[in-house]
């Protein structure tokens, strides 16, 4: 490979390494923000961070894939670059295939073996037995391994079925162009087994993706718009402490007034004392919530996160509106591609509605293809797109919780998520990310994910064996999504499909059932998004469940932090951690009300 090509490919891999480093930070923030500090486990934290990083790294390999295969040709001339002979192209594709197979295999092992083993490893821990010395590493390992044998058999069964299951080969449908798709048919059994296993995991992930990601993506911008905190945590803590002191003083007055009275409190004082006791419980909860929101007793990372949230609070409304426009644009893009594939697919259900070339232009695909011409702008945009879907998935998990039918098993809340719930959430995010890989490549930006900005010269060459020259025929330079008309071999000699699109298309071509379900599930995703979005226009989004009275009361108190009012003053107080002295408590309505109660 010439020096020019080596420098270009090295730069692309360096940018990918920087993105992976950012993913480690993002995964760490997610784990530390959501897990319960009191039950923090090193093994659970490490596995969750590593699993999330590996998953997101798999998805973010797509822009690297597109950049590498696109670097072999010039989009301005539609010709191969001078340094890019067929051997160099094959080496690039082979390297990408190895990285993809390693990452996909790692994702499958993490989802099916490592995370479940960590779950049972944590469950086997017995603090008393550990202190007494009766629980050894070997006994704990064996206790976790006994449960994990079921998952080992599942993995073996998956690969055995994929190894022997027949693939769809003989197509007699005239609309199915075998020459066009024959390179997608898996030839060796090992590749077929991995294709089947990942196809099944993507199929399961699509179900989770439709439920959680669609709901969360609709809730994410609306929750930012509708939840603009007004009362700072320090101010709420100070006001609540004052009200609590007054409440307890009033209780002492009532109890002291009736000391020595054999009949006890009269009916009026008894009712007032009961009301004061209920109010005291509410104030204690409010004080605890204010302390947690101000970072009291939390780690440095959590306190820093709360400060960052306070800094960006004034622009939360503007960011919510911008995010809303972006999510609507993504929704429209997916709908356009879905209609295009359902209408113009060359082989319909026989190959998972693959599209030879798009007939309808959609915005997200257009933006990514154009930005791919200036590296690494498309990498940045793609990273933001992936983080949008990932954030939507997290919001969906926090809102819906981990359920079996209507029964809530775990709840995902900031600073209150148990290690078991965090591991279960990691498994669900694993499946969602695999489904997201399909959705982005096949629906959100199919042209970008397949050929990127590659073009070819669809003009007859002057002499046989030469590259076509479009220097004087610019109108014949066409995107690689189109097939050549005048020069049938031009597109084949210049255009190199991405490894990611080839792998996903191989799943849908070899196992059409996966392709059909995955494709039509995207319309279910769009429908769920639309339903949740319309409903939440008239309701304020909440995260958490209301099945227990304490949680309901906590949410009621947290609503005080989401009311309209003096937003910028509250923001500054949250940043500095100090309350501005206003010379009285008249600014707080609840304080005035409680003060009136105490004076009766």
C-alpha positions as CSV (number, residue, x, y, z in Angstrom):
1,X,0.0,0.0,0.0
2,X,1.3,3.4,-0.9
3,X,2.3,5.9,1.8
4,X,-0.8,8.0,1.0
5,X,-3.2,5.2,1.6
6,X,-1.3,4.1,4.8
7,X,-1.5,7.6,6.3
8,X,-5.2,7.9,5.5
9,X,-6.2,4.5,6.9
10,X,-4.0,5.0,10.0
11,X,-5.7,8.4,10.7
12,X,-9.2,6.7,10.4
13,X,-8.2,4.1,13.0
14,X,-6.8,6.7,15.3
15,X,-10.1,8.6,15.2
16,X,-11.9,5.4,16.0
17,X,-9.6,4.8,19.0
18,X,-10.4,8.3,20.3
19,X,-14.1,7.5,19.9
20,X,-13.7,4.3,21.9
21,X,-12.0,6.2,24.7
22,X,-15.0,8.6,24.7
23,X,-17.3,5.5,24.9
24,X,-15.4,4.3,28.0
25,X,-16.1,7.6,29.7
26,X,-19.8,7.6,28.6
27,X,-20.3,4.0,29.8
28,X,-18.6,4.8,33.1
29,X,-20.8,7.9,33.7
30,X,-23.9,5.9,33.0
31,X,-22.9,3.1,35.4
32,X,-21.8,5.4,38.2
33,X,-24.8,7.7,37.9
34,X,-27.4,4.9,38.1
35,X,-25.9,2.4,40.5
36,X,-26.6,2.4,44.2
37,X,-23.5,3.6,46.1
38,X,-24.2,1.4,49.1
39,X,-24.3,-1.8,47.0
40,X,-21.5,-1.0,44.6
41,X,-19.6,-4.0,43.4
42,X,-16.3,-3.9,41.5
43,X,-17.1,-6.9,39.4
44,X,-20.5,-5.6,38.4
45,X,-19.2,-2.1,37.6
46,X,-16.3,-3.5,35.5
47,X,-18.5,-5.9,33.5
48,X,-21.2,-3.3,32.8
49,X,-18.7,-0.7,31.7
50,X,-16.8,-3.1,29.5
51,X,-20.0,-4.6,28.0
52,X,-21.5,-1.2,27.1
53,X,-18.2,0.0,25.6
54,X,-17.9,-3.1,23.4
55,X,-21.4,-2.7,22.2
56,X,-21.2,0.9,21.3
57,X,-17.8,0.3,19.8
58,X,-19.4,-2.3,17.5
59,X,-22.0,0.2,16.3
60,X,-19.4,3.0,15.9
61,X,-17.2,0.8,13.7
62,X,-19.7,1.6,10.9
63,X,-18.4,5.1,10.0
64,X,-14.8,3.7,10.2
65,X,-15.9,0.9,7.8
66,X,-17.5,3.4,5.4
67,X,-14.4,5.8,5.6
68,X,-12.0,2.9,4.9
69,X,-13.8,1.4,1.9
70,X,-14.5,4.9,0.5
71,X,-10.9,5.9,0.8
72,X,-10.0,3.6,-2.1
73,X,-11.9,5.7,-4.7
74,X,-12.4,9.4,-5.5
75,X,-15.9,10.7,-5.3
76,X,-15.1,13.6,-7.6
77,X,-13.9,11.4,-10.5
78,X,-15.6,8.1,-9.8
79,X,-12.3,6.2,-10.2
80,X,-10.1,4.1,-8.1
81,X,-7.2,6.0,-6.5
82,X,-3.8,5.2,-7.9
83,X,-2.5,3.5,-4.7
84,X,-5.7,1.3,-4.3
85,X,-5.2,-1.9,-6.3
86,X,-7.4,-4.9,-5.7
87,X,-4.9,-6.4,-3.2
88,X,-5.0,-3.3,-1.1
89,X,-8.8,-3.2,-1.2
90,X,-9.0,-6.9,-0.2
91,X,-6.6,-6.3,2.7
92,X,-8.8,-3.4,4.0
93,X,-12.0,-5.5,3.7
94,X,-10.3,-8.5,5.4
95,X,-9.1,-6.4,8.3
96,X,-12.6,-5.0,8.8
97,X,-14.1,-8.5,8.7
98,X,-11.7,-9.7,11.4
99,X,-12.5,-6.7,13.6
100,X,-16.3,-7.2,13.1
101,X,-16.2,-10.9,13.8
102,X,-14.2,-10.3,16.9
103,X,-16.6,-7.6,18.2
104,X,-19.7,-9.5,17.3
105,X,-18.4,-12.7,18.9
106,X,-17.4,-10.7,22.0
107,X,-20.9,-9.1,22.2
108,X,-22.6,-12.5,22.0
109,X,-20.3,-14.0,24.7
110,X,-20.8,-11.0,27.0
111,X,-24.6,-11.1,26.6
112,X,-25.0,-14.8,26.9
113,X,-22.2,-15.8,29.3
114,X,-20.2,-13.1,31.0
115,X,-23.1,-10.8,32.2
116,X,-25.3,-13.8,33.5
117,X,-22.2,-15.3,35.3
118,X,-21.6,-11.9,36.9
119,X,-25.2,-11.8,38.0
120,X,-25.1,-15.1,39.8
121,X,-21.6,-14.4,41.1
122,X,-23.0,-11.4,42.9
123,X,-26.0,-13.3,44.1
124,X,-23.8,-16.0,45.6
125,X,-22.0,-13.5,47.8
126,X,-22.7,-14.0,51.5
127,X,-21.2,-11.3,53.8
128,X,-21.6,-13.4,57.0
129,X,-20.0,-16.5,55.4
130,X,-17.3,-14.3,53.9
131,X,-16.4,-12.9,57.4
132,X,-16.5,-16.4,59.0
133,X,-14.3,-17.8,56.2
134,X,-16.8,-20.5,55.2
135,X,-17.3,-19.1,51.7
136,X,-14.3,-19.5,49.5
137,X,-13.6,-18.3,46.0
138,X,-14.0,-21.8,44.6
139,X,-17.4,-22.4,46.3
140,X,-18.7,-19.0,45.1
141,X,-17.4,-19.7,41.6
142,X,-19.1,-23.2,41.6
143,X,-22.3,-21.8,42.9
144,X,-22.4,-19.2,40.0
145,X,-21.2,-21.7,37.4
146,X,-24.1,-24.2,38.2
147,X,-26.6,-21.6,37.1
148,X,-24.6,-20.5,34.0
149,X,-24.5,-24.1,32.6
150,X,-28.0,-23.4,31.1
151,X,-26.6,-20.4,29.2
152,X,-23.6,-22.5,28.0
153,X,-26.1,-25.1,26.5
154,X,-28.0,-22.2,24.9
155,X,-24.8,-20.9,23.2
156,X,-23.8,-24.4,22.0
157,X,-27.4,-25.0,20.7
158,X,-27.4,-21.7,18.9
159,X,-24.1,-22.4,17.1
160,X,-25.1,-26.0,16.3
161,X,-28.4,-25.0,14.8
162,X,-26.7,-22.2,12.8
163,X,-24.0,-24.7,11.7
164,X,-26.5,-27.2,10.2
165,X,-29.6,-25.1,9.4
166,X,-30.1,-24.8,5.6
167,X,-29.9,-21.4,4.1
168,X,-32.1,-20.1,1.3
169,X,-30.2,-20.7,-1.9
170,X,-32.4,-21.7,-4.8
171,X,-34.6,-18.8,-5.6
172,X,-37.0,-19.2,-8.5
173,X,-38.6,-15.8,-8.1
174,X,-37.8,-13.8,-11.3
175,X,-37.5,-10.6,-9.2
176,X,-34.6,-12.1,-7.2
177,X,-31.4,-11.3,-9.0
178,X,-29.1,-14.1,-7.8
179,X,-26.0,-12.6,-9.5
180,X,-26.6,-9.4,-7.5
181,X,-26.9,-11.2,-4.1
182,X,-24.8,-14.3,-4.5
183,X,-21.8,-12.8,-2.7
184,X,-24.1,-12.6,0.4
185,X,-24.7,-16.3,0.6
186,X,-22.7,-17.9,3.4
187,X,-20.4,-20.6,2.1
188,X,-18.6,-21.9,5.2
189,X,-20.4,-23.4,8.1
190,X,-18.6,-21.4,10.8
191,X,-19.7,-18.1,9.2
192,X,-23.2,-19.5,8.8
193,X,-23.3,-20.4,12.5
194,X,-22.3,-16.9,13.6
195,X,-24.7,-15.3,11.1
196,X,-27.6,-17.4,12.5
197,X,-26.7,-16.7,16.2
198,X,-26.4,-12.9,15.6
199,X,-29.6,-12.9,13.5
200,X,-31.5,-14.5,16.3
201,X,-30.0,-12.1,18.9
202,X,-30.9,-9.1,16.6
203,X,-34.5,-10.6,16.3
204,X,-34.8,-10.7,20.1
205,X,-33.2,-7.3,20.4
206,X,-35.7,-5.8,17.9
207,X,-38.6,-6.6,20.3
208,X,-36.8,-4.9,23.2
209,X,-35.8,-2.0,20.9
210,X,-39.4,-1.4,19.8
211,X,-40.7,-1.3,23.4
212,X,-37.9,0.7,25.2
213,X,-36.1,2.7,22.5
214,X,-39.2,3.9,20.7
215,X,-40.8,5.0,24.0
216,X,-37.6,6.6,25.4
217,X,-36.9,8.4,22.1
218,X,-40.3,10.0,22.3
219,X,-40.0,10.8,26.0
220,X,-36.4,12.2,25.9
221,X,-37.0,15.6,24.3
222,X,-40.4,16.1,26.0
223,X,-38.9,15.4,29.4
224,X,-36.2,18.0,28.8
225,X,-38.8,20.6,27.7
226,X,-41.3,19.9,30.5
227,X,-39.0,19.5,33.4
228,X,-37.2,22.8,34.0
229,X,-36.3,22.9,37.8
230,X,-37.1,26.2,39.6
231,X,-36.3,25.6,43.3
232,X,-32.6,24.9,44.0
233,X,-31.7,22.0,46.1
234,X,-29.9,24.1,48.8
235,X,-32.9,26.5,49.0
236,X,-35.3,23.5,49.4
237,X,-33.0,21.9,52.0
238,X,-32.8,25.2,54.0
239,X,-36.5,25.9,53.8
240,X,-37.4,22.3,54.7
241,X,-35.1,22.3,57.7
242,X,-36.7,25.4,59.0
243,X,-40.2,24.0,58.5
244,X,-39.2,20.8,60.2
245,X,-38.0,22.7,63.3
246,X,-41.2,24.6,63.5
247,X,-43.2,21.4,63.1
248,X,-41.4,19.6,65.9
249,X,-41.6,22.7,68.1
250,X,-45.4,22.8,67.6
251,X,-45.6,19.1,68.5
252,X,-43.7,19.7,71.7
253,X,-46.0,22.6,72.6
254,X,-49.1,20.4,72.1
255,X,-47.6,17.6,74.1
256,X,-46.4,20.0,76.9
257,X,-49.8,21.7,77.1
258,X,-51.5,18.4,78.0
259,X,-48.8,17.0,80.4
260,X,-50.5,15.9,83.6
261,X,-53.9,15.7,82.0
262,X,-55.3,12.2,82.7
263,X,-57.7,12.5,79.8
264,X,-54.9,13.2,77.4
265,X,-55.3,15.4,74.3
266,X,-58.7,16.7,73.4
267,X,-60.1,15.9,69.9
268,X,-58.9,19.1,68.3
269,X,-55.3,18.8,69.6
270,X,-55.2,15.2,68.7
271,X,-56.2,15.9,65.1
272,X,-53.7,18.7,64.9
273,X,-50.9,16.4,66.3
274,X,-51.7,13.7,63.8
275,X,-51.6,16.2,61.0
276,X,-48.2,17.4,62.3
277,X,-46.8,13.9,62.4
278,X,-47.9,13.3,58.8
279,X,-46.4,16.6,57.8
280,X,-43.1,15.7,59.6
281,X,-42.8,12.5,57.6
282,X,-43.3,14.5,54.4
283,X,-40.7,17.1,55.4
284,X,-38.2,14.4,56.4
285,X,-38.6,12.9,52.9
286,X,-38.3,16.3,51.3
287,X,-35.1,17.0,53.3
288,X,-33.6,13.7,52.2
289,X,-34.4,14.3,48.6
290,X,-33.0,17.8,48.7
291,X,-29.8,16.5,50.3
292,X,-29.4,13.8,47.6
293,X,-30.1,16.3,44.8
294,X,-27.4,18.6,46.2
295,X,-24.9,15.7,46.3
296,X,-24.6,15.4,50.1
297,X,-23.0,12.1,51.0
298,X,-22.4,11.1,47.4
299,X,-19.2,10.5,45.5
300,X,-17.2,13.2,43.8
301,X,-18.3,11.9,40.3
302,X,-21.9,12.2,41.3
303,X,-21.5,15.6,42.8
304,X,-19.7,16.8,39.6
305,X,-22.5,15.3,37.5
306,X,-25.1,17.3,39.5
307,X,-23.1,20.5,39.1
308,X,-22.9,19.9,35.3
309,X,-26.7,19.4,35.2
310,X,-27.1,22.6,37.0
311,X,-24.8,24.5,34.6
312,X,-26.7,23.3,31.6
313,X,-30.1,23.7,33.1
314,X,-30.9,27.2,31.5
315,X,-30.4,25.7,28.1
316,X,-32.4,22.6,28.8
317,X,-35.6,24.0,27.2
318,X,-33.7,25.0,24.1
319,X,-31.9,21.7,23.9
320,X,-35.2,19.9,24.3
321,X,-36.7,21.7,21.4
322,X,-33.6,21.0,19.2
323,X,-33.7,17.4,20.2
324,X,-37.3,17.1,19.4
325,X,-36.7,18.4,15.9
326,X,-33.9,15.9,15.4
327,X,-35.9,12.9,16.6
328,X,-38.8,13.9,14.3
329,X,-36.3,14.1,11.5
330,X,-35.0,10.6,12.3
331,X,-38.6,9.3,12.5
332,X,-39.5,10.8,9.1
333,X,-36.3,9.4,7.6
334,X,-37.1,5.9,8.9
335,X,-40.6,6.1,7.5
336,X,-39.4,7.2,4.1
337,X,-36.9,4.4,3.8
338,X,-39.5,1.8,5.1
339,X,-42.0,2.9,2.4
340,X,-39.3,2.9,-0.2
341,X,-38.2,-0.6,0.6
342,X,-41.7,-2.0,0.9
343,X,-42.5,-0.5,-2.5
344,X,-39.4,-0.9,-4.5
345,X,-37.4,-3.9,-3.1
346,X,-36.2,-6.1,-5.8
347,X,-36.9,-9.3,-3.9
348,X,-39.4,-8.3,-1.2
349,X,-39.8,-10.9,1.6
350,X,-37.3,-13.3,0.0
351,X,-34.3,-11.3,1.1
352,X,-35.6,-9.1,3.9
353,X,-36.7,-6.2,1.6
354,X,-33.2,-5.3,0.4
355,X,-33.1,-2.3,-1.9
356,X,-30.8,-2.2,-4.9
357,X,-30.8,1.6,-4.8
358,X,-33.1,4.1,-3.0
359,X,-35.8,5.7,-5.0
360,X,-36.7,8.4,-2.5
361,X,-34.3,10.8,-0.9
362,X,-34.4,11.0,2.9
363,X,-32.7,13.7,5.0
364,X,-30.6,11.8,7.5
365,X,-29.1,9.6,4.8
366,X,-28.4,12.7,2.6
367,X,-26.7,14.6,5.5
368,X,-24.4,11.7,6.4
369,X,-23.4,10.9,2.8
370,X,-22.5,14.6,2.1
371,X,-20.6,14.9,5.4
372,X,-18.7,11.7,4.7
373,X,-16.8,13.6,2.0
374,X,-15.0,15.6,4.7
375,X,-13.5,13.3,7.3
376,X,-14.3,13.0,10.2
377,X,-17.5,15.1,10.2
378,X,-19.6,12.0,9.5
379,X,-18.0,10.2,12.5
380,X,-19.0,13.0,14.8
381,X,-22.6,13.1,13.4
382,X,-22.8,9.3,13.6
383,X,-21.6,9.3,17.2
384,X,-24.2,11.9,18.2
385,X,-26.9,9.8,16.4
386,X,-25.9,6.6,18.3
387,X,-25.8,8.5,21.6
388,X,-29.3,9.8,20.8
389,X,-30.7,6.3,20.4
390,X,-28.7,5.1,23.4
391,X,-30.0,7.9,25.6
392,X,-33.5,7.2,24.4
393,X,-33.1,3.5,25.4
394,X,-31.9,4.5,28.9
395,X,-34.9,6.9,29.3
396,X,-37.2,4.1,28.2
397,X,-35.6,1.7,30.7
398,X,-35.9,4.3,33.5
399,X,-39.5,5.0,32.6
400,X,-40.9,1.5,32.0
401,X,-38.6,-0.5,34.3
402,X,-37.6,-4.1,33.7
403,X,-40.8,-6.0,33.6
404,X,-42.2,-9.4,32.8
405,X,-45.6,-8.7,31.3
406,X,-47.2,-6.3,33.8
407,X,-45.0,-7.3,36.8
408,X,-42.1,-4.9,37.6
409,X,-39.0,-6.9,38.4
410,X,-36.4,-4.0,38.7
411,X,-36.5,-0.3,38.4
412,X,-33.8,1.9,36.9
413,X,-33.3,5.1,38.8
414,X,-30.4,7.5,39.2
415,X,-28.4,6.5,42.3
416,X,-31.0,3.8,43.3
417,X,-30.3,1.0,40.8
418,X,-29.2,-2.3,42.4
419,X,-26.3,-4.3,40.9
420,X,-28.8,-7.0,39.7
421,X,-30.9,-4.4,38.0
422,X,-27.9,-2.8,36.4
423,X,-26.8,-6.2,35.0
424,X,-30.2,-6.9,33.6
425,X,-30.3,-3.4,32.1
426,X,-26.9,-4.1,30.5
427,X,-28.3,-7.3,28.9
428,X,-31.3,-5.3,27.5
429,X,-29.0,-2.6,26.2
430,X,-26.9,-5.3,24.6
431,X,-29.9,-6.6,22.7
432,X,-31.1,-3.0,21.9
433,X,-27.6,-2.1,20.5
434,X,-27.5,-5.1,18.2
435,X,-31.0,-4.2,16.9
436,X,-29.8,-0.5,16.6
437,X,-27.0,-1.7,14.4
438,X,-29.6,-3.2,12.0
439,X,-31.9,-0.2,12.2
440,X,-29.3,2.5,11.5
441,X,-27.7,0.5,8.7
442,X,-31.0,-0.6,7.0
443,X,-33.5,2.2,7.8
444,X,-32.0,5.4,9.2
445,X,-29.1,5.7,6.7
446,X,-29.0,2.8,4.3
447,X,-27.0,4.4,1.5
448,X,-24.4,5.9,3.8
449,X,-24.1,2.5,5.6
450,X,-23.6,0.6,2.4
451,X,-21.4,2.8,0.1
452,X,-21.0,6.1,1.8
453,X,-20.0,8.9,-0.6
454,X,-18.5,6.5,-3.3
455,X,-19.3,7.2,-6.9
456,X,-18.4,5.5,-10.2
457,X,-18.0,6.7,-13.8
458,X,-20.9,5.2,-15.9
459,X,-19.3,6.0,-19.2
460,X,-17.9,3.5,-21.7
461,X,-14.0,3.2,-21.5
462,X,-12.0,4.3,-24.5
463,X,-10.1,1.0,-24.6
464,X,-11.0,-2.4,-23.1
465,X,-9.5,-2.9,-19.6
466,X,-9.1,0.8,-18.9
467,X,-11.0,2.8,-16.2
468,X,-13.8,4.8,-17.6
469,X,-13.0,8.6,-17.8
470,X,-15.7,11.1,-16.8
471,X,-13.4,14.2,-16.8
472,X,-15.4,15.6,-19.7
473,X,-18.7,13.8,-18.8
474,X,-19.5,14.9,-15.3
475,X,-23.1,13.9,-15.7
476,X,-22.1,10.3,-15.9
477,X,-20.6,10.3,-12.4
478,X,-23.2,8.5,-10.4
479,X,-23.5,7.4,-6.8
480,X,-22.7,3.7,-6.2
481,X,-26.3,3.0,-5.3
482,X,-27.0,2.9,-9.0
483,X,-26.0,0.1,-11.4
484,X,-24.0,0.9,-14.5
485,X,-25.9,1.1,-17.8
486,X,-23.2,1.9,-20.3
487,X,-20.4,0.2,-18.5
488,X,-21.7,-2.9,-16.6
489,X,-18.3,-3.6,-14.9
490,X,-17.6,0.0,-13.8
491,X,-19.6,-0.1,-10.5
492,X,-18.2,-3.5,-9.7
493,X,-14.6,-2.4,-10.2
494,X,-14.9,0.9,-8.2
495,X,-17.7,0.5,-5.6
496,X,-16.8,-1.4,-2.4
497,X,-19.8,-2.1,-0.1
498,X,-19.1,-1.7,3.6
499,X,-18.5,-4.9,5.6
500,X,-21.3,-4.0,8.1
501,X,-23.9,-3.8,5.3
502,X,-22.6,-7.0,3.8
503,X,-22.9,-8.9,7.1
504,X,-26.4,-7.6,7.9
505,X,-27.6,-8.3,4.3
506,X,-26.1,-11.8,4.6
507,X,-28.4,-12.4,7.6
508,X,-31.5,-11.3,5.7
509,X,-30.6,-13.2,2.5
510,X,-29.6,-16.5,4.1
511,X,-32.4,-16.4,6.7
512,X,-35.3,-14.4,5.1
513,X,-37.5,-14.9,8.2
514,X,-35.2,-12.7,10.2
515,X,-35.2,-10.1,7.5
516,X,-39.0,-10.0,7.3
517,X,-39.6,-9.7,11.0
518,X,-36.8,-7.1,11.5
519,X,-38.1,-5.0,8.7
520,X,-41.7,-4.9,9.7
521,X,-40.8,-4.4,13.3
522,X,-39.4,-1.0,12.2
523,X,-43.0,0.1,11.5
524,X,-44.0,-1.1,14.9
525,X,-41.2,1.1,16.3
526,X,-42.5,4.1,14.4
527,X,-46.0,3.4,15.6
528,X,-45.0,3.1,19.3
529,X,-42.9,6.3,19.0
530,X,-45.9,8.2,17.6
531,X,-48.4,6.9,20.2
532,X,-46.1,7.8,23.1
533,X,-45.2,11.1,21.6
534,X,-48.9,12.1,21.2
535,X,-49.8,10.9,24.7
536,X,-46.9,12.8,26.3
537,X,-47.9,16.0,24.7
538,X,-50.7,16.2,27.2
539,X,-49.0,14.5,30.2
540,X,-45.7,15.3,32.0
541,X,-43.2,12.4,31.5
542,X,-42.2,10.7,34.7
543,X,-39.4,8.3,35.3
544,X,-40.0,5.5,37.8
545,X,-43.0,3.5,38.9
546,X,-45.8,4.5,41.3
547,X,-46.6,1.0,42.8
548,X,-45.5,1.9,46.3
549,X,-46.7,4.8,48.4
550,X,-43.2,6.0,49.3
551,X,-42.2,6.2,45.7
552,X,-45.3,8.2,44.9
553,X,-44.6,10.6,47.7
554,X,-41.0,11.0,46.6
555,X,-42.1,11.8,43.1
556,X,-44.6,14.4,44.5
557,X,-41.7,16.0,46.3
558,X,-39.5,15.8,43.3
559,X,-42.2,17.7,41.4
560,X,-41.3,20.7,43.6
561,X,-38.0,20.8,41.7
562,X,-39.8,20.8,38.3
563,X,-42.3,23.6,38.8
564,X,-42.1,26.9,36.9
565,X,-40.6,29.9,38.6
566,X,-37.2,31.4,39.3
567,X,-35.1,29.1,37.2
568,X,-31.9,31.0,36.8
569,X,-31.6,31.9,40.5
570,X,-32.1,28.2,41.4
571,X,-29.5,27.2,38.8
572,X,-26.9,29.5,40.3
573,X,-27.7,28.2,43.8
574,X,-27.3,24.6,42.7
575,X,-23.9,25.4,41.1
576,X,-22.5,27.3,44.1
577,X,-24.3,25.1,46.7
578,X,-25.3,28.3,48.7
579,X,-28.7,30.0,49.2
580,X,-29.1,33.7,48.5
581,X,-30.4,35.5,51.6
582,X,-33.7,37.1,50.8
583,X,-34.4,38.4,54.3
584,X,-37.4,36.1,54.8
585,X,-39.2,33.0,53.7
586,X,-42.1,34.7,51.9
587,X,-40.8,33.4,48.5
588,X,-41.8,29.9,49.3
589,X,-45.5,29.2,49.3
590,X,-45.3,26.0,51.4
591,X,-43.3,27.8,54.1
592,X,-46.0,30.5,54.4
593,X,-48.7,27.8,54.6
594,X,-46.9,25.8,57.3
595,X,-46.2,29.0,59.2
596,X,-49.8,29.8,59.3
597,X,-50.6,26.3,60.6
598,X,-48.1,26.6,63.4
599,X,-49.5,29.9,64.6
600,X,-53.0,28.5,65.2
